[in-house]
Amino acid sequence: MPYVPKHPARAAAYIATSALLGITQGLGTQMVGANLFQIQGSIGATQSETMWLMAAYMAPYASLSLALVKLRRQFGLRRFAELSILVFVVVALLNSFARDLQSAVILRFIAGISAAPLSALSFLYMMEVLPREKKLTIGVSFAMTNLTLAMPIARLISPTLFDIDQWHGLTTFELGLSMLCFCGVYMLPLTSPPQAKVVDPLDFISYPLIAVGFGCMAVFLTLGRVYWWFERDWLGWLLVISLASLTLATVIELNRKYPLVDIRWICSPPILHFAAALIIFRTILAEQSAGIRGLFNQLDITNDQAMPLYWMVFACVLAGGWVSAMVLKPGREPAIHAVALSALCVGAYLDGQSSNLTRPEQLMVSQGLIAFGGALFLPAAMARGIIAAFTKGPNYILSFVVVFLSTQSLGSLFGSALFGTFVQIREKFHSEALIEGLKSTDPLVADRISQLAGSYAGVLGDQTLLKAEGAALLSRATSREAYILAYNDAFLAVSALAATALLALTIHVAVAWLMKQRQPAPALQTQTS
């Protein structure tokens, strides 16, 4: 479609709608994770049960965008956008009536279905107002920044919303955002490409298998660490069903003339390299999304106390997106990724020096570097992937969408699961090491127990009970110290992973440059022939 410039005010409205759609979609995934402890009290659930809200949301969200790419091509972008946002508004309205865990889980599942189109719509609204030469630079950078901003925004607004109406304060705010999105989509139509019949009967077999495979994997990765990987039979069955479904889908797709997903292209070395880079990136970013949140929970730091830190993260995400828009051009991706990985490596290393005296103010620089690096890395990766897909042909866009979205949704879950599992294993190690040094016959330990028990001296007269309470408080303090040491180990491991990725990138670029230098010049080739 030829580019038609829009009036500056109308173009600004499209950009604002893109930001609104991206942030609304991101808040759907971030609100629960940012308020696990508060939500469990509002709906009368345990912390483990509250994690089902995240699993229910991610189960359909992980794969639905795959089907939506074809549906909007066959039925038209305008109809697709209006129906998608209408469903999202209805689900946001129903969320206000969730009063217990069961109803909340069901509605979060439906919310995951309705939120899947929003990220695509956010991307399309940003692209609508930009000329072709700026779509893969400014467009991609700002669209990805909109999606990334949801994490700090969720933590900045959550305390106020909970003060208003607990869990329903969050759902009411989500309803308000969805209605604003509804207005933006209906007032600002997107330019629709020609409709085409692209849905094939075999898609109705392949897609359900992919949806079941991705959905079961999402639940497995979300809840595996909570219920522990080897302690529940149903976790194993989820993994078996996921692998079996994806295997059947692969067999079907490999034998189709016009596959829903081009498995051979996805399994080519460049695309596997691209997917691995995104998964590593998502694992590194788990340091900010899951790691710092877990550390703050151990230090009893609430979202209210961490407000200055999240404002810093918000500002650094904006800065990263702006820098990306200014410098991103084809061929610069390796240099951009090197800067991003350097920032991530240094930020995670600084976080690895935390102690029980650490407060959000001490993490401003480190978390700012991680936010900046994350915002800088993703647009360059996506732009390079889109170019690779377009080089092969328009039919490969759908396959690229599968790679990108699976690494973003399942990759983020995998990163958080890996990070959390590592922390729990290291906590057991440090806890055992600390407990070995605590013997009741040690005068220093006995004196510490006596000091801790002193806080109960006014209400407990029994010396045996006082001693038991002091021992319990010492055990709790020991566990907290073990967790802090475990988080430090995880932060340092993330820093090492970022440094390894940076080294691998440097070697890859150097080898490619050397191979290019060894190739004979075109003139010499002509003379030889």
Secondary structure, DSSP 8 states (H G I E B T S, - for coil): -------HHHHHHHHHHHHHHHHHHHHHHHHHHHTHHHHHHHTT--HHHHHHHHHHHHHHHHHHHHHHHHHHHHH-HHHHHHHHHHHHHHHHHHHTT--SHHHHHHHHHHHHHHHHHHHHHHHHHHHHTS-HHHIIIIIHHHHHHHHHTHHHHHHHHHHHHHHHHHHHHHHHHHHHHHHHHHHHHHHS------------TTHHHHHHHHHHHHHHHHHHHHHHHHH-TTT-HHHHHHHHHHHHHHHHHHHHHHT-SS-SS-HHHHTSHHHHHHHHHHHHHHHHHHIIIIIHHHHHHHTT--TTTTHHHHHHHHHHHHHHHHHHHHH--TT-HHHHHHHHHHHHHHHHHHHTT--TT--GGGGHHHHHHHHHHHHHHHHHHHHHHHHHHHHH-GGGHHHHHHHHHHHHHHHHHHHHHHHHHHHHHHHHHHHHHHHHT--TTSHHHHHHHHHHHGGGTTT---HHHHHHHHHHHHHHHHHHHHHHHHHHHHHHHHHHHHHHHHHHHHHHHHHHHHHHHHS--HHHHHHH-
